[in-house]
Amino acid sequence: MSKNSRSAKSSARGISPFILLAGVLITFALVGGYFLFGRGATAPPSNGNPVTPPAVITDAPLTAAPDGAAPITQLPRANVVSGDWYTLYFTKPTYPEKAADRNGGVDVAIVADIDRAQNTIDAAVFDFRLPSLVDAFARAAQRGVRVRLVTDYSANKISAEYTDAIDRLEKAGVQVMRDHRSALMHNKFAVIDNQVLWTGSMNFTPNDVYRNNNNMLRLALPELVANYNARFERLFQNRAENAPGKQVPNPKITLTDGVTIENYFSPTGGVQRAILAKLKAAKKSIRVTAFTFTDTAMANVLKAQAKANITVQGVFETRNNGAVGAEYDNLKSAGLDILPDGNCYTLHSKTMVIDDRYVVMGSYNFTASAEKSNDENVLIIDDPQIAKAYRDEFKRLYAQAQAPQCGDTKTLDLGETEQ
């Protein structure tokens, strides 16, 4: 036996069993702590909720998000309807609404998709200031996703809340195209990883998500994604003459179950003509929700159809019914069943449900500006299933309008300027 071996063996014999026991306990504590609080699991904080570790930015190549990543379909502050090819979200305003209670709305579902993004996020949003969405876009840019935003800076720059949000996004690496035209860049859509499209009437603001009546569609239809990608590029390139998107790549899409979707963009993209054609062809019913309605041609068709014994109903945002050019009084005097809305804040949706079959939805207010000068997008959908969901939402708004809780005065301003 070597001198070193004998020395080691002698040292081992001389170690107290209490010291050995203490060493075993310390080792166990360290290893156990590693698995309990290190890589094996997340250490619980003092409030009992798990801590989410910060995102790690790596140079590894990005891969596309998995196809069919499941949308969130249960939200306490939204009504969610799932169909074969869509997920539909209606905001569920509460009154009085407080900033401390802003959770569980449609933004949660959008944030989930943003947090899954691995390659690209392109968004054209008129007003963008809701902290949860600002944070999600900033996180995505910081982890290496290419994030681009087109927003109407001219219309919203008066708000420090808005300008601070845009500044923060740019500092996080989001590429922002600030629209400065007098006409509105009024879209509200986002395309994520060239797979998921969000579009509808909802601005990315506290008011629109938690106070105002809005609707948003989440779709994963490649043809529609291609349309909105092309339109985004046109907007992001500041409508340059050679920018793509002047023509819609797929103006009408037919799904395997017979559903058809017509896609239009303003200005001068044929939205008014398409809506008028559907209104004139109505056989049974027309139901309208409108933030602002000044389109005389549409009003005339509604009156003519009501005279032809077609059911015509509407719920219009109260504040705008007395504005210059508003058609509300004209329609009421013609005997149409049109009501001022009953939301204590604002009805911001712009929808039509025709013959319980066709749905008109998007960012397009029923105005000359929306047709001739603003950037807008519209879907006209032929699908009785989704039409039922929009009709059910109309019924809720109509019932609320019949028994408003706020009297004749609205309590707060919209916080957004649209026409």
KAMO-V444204 format. One record per run of one state. SS is the DSSP state (H for helix, E for strand, - for the rest). FROM is the first residue (numbers start at 1). LEN is the number of residues. Records with the same first field share a line. If there is no record, write none. Layout:
SS->FROM-LEN / FROM-LEN
This chain:
-->1-2 / 14-3 / 38-6 / 45-5 / 51-27 / 83-3 / 92-7 / 102-4 / 117-3 / 126-2 / 129-2 / 143-3 / 157-3 / 172-3 / 180-5 / 186-2 / 193-3 / 201-3 / 205-1 / 211-2 / 214-1 / 220-2 / 237-15 / 255-5 / 267-4 / 281-4 / 291-2 / 294-2 / 308-3 / 317-1 / 321-7 / 334-3 / 341-6 / 348-3 / 355-3 / 363-3 / 367-1 / 373-2 / 383-1 / 403-17
H->3-11 / 17-21 / 99-3 / 106-11 / 131-12 / 153-4 / 160-12 / 206-5 / 222-15 / 271-10 / 296-12 / 318-3 / 328-6 / 368-5 / 384-19
E->44-1 / 50-1 / 78-5 / 86-6 / 120-6 / 128-1 / 146-7 / 175-5 / 185-1 / 188-5 / 196-5 / 204-1 / 213-1 / 215-5 / 252-3 / 260-7 / 285-6 / 293-1 / 311-6 / 337-4 / 347-1 / 351-4 / 358-5 / 366-1 / 375-8
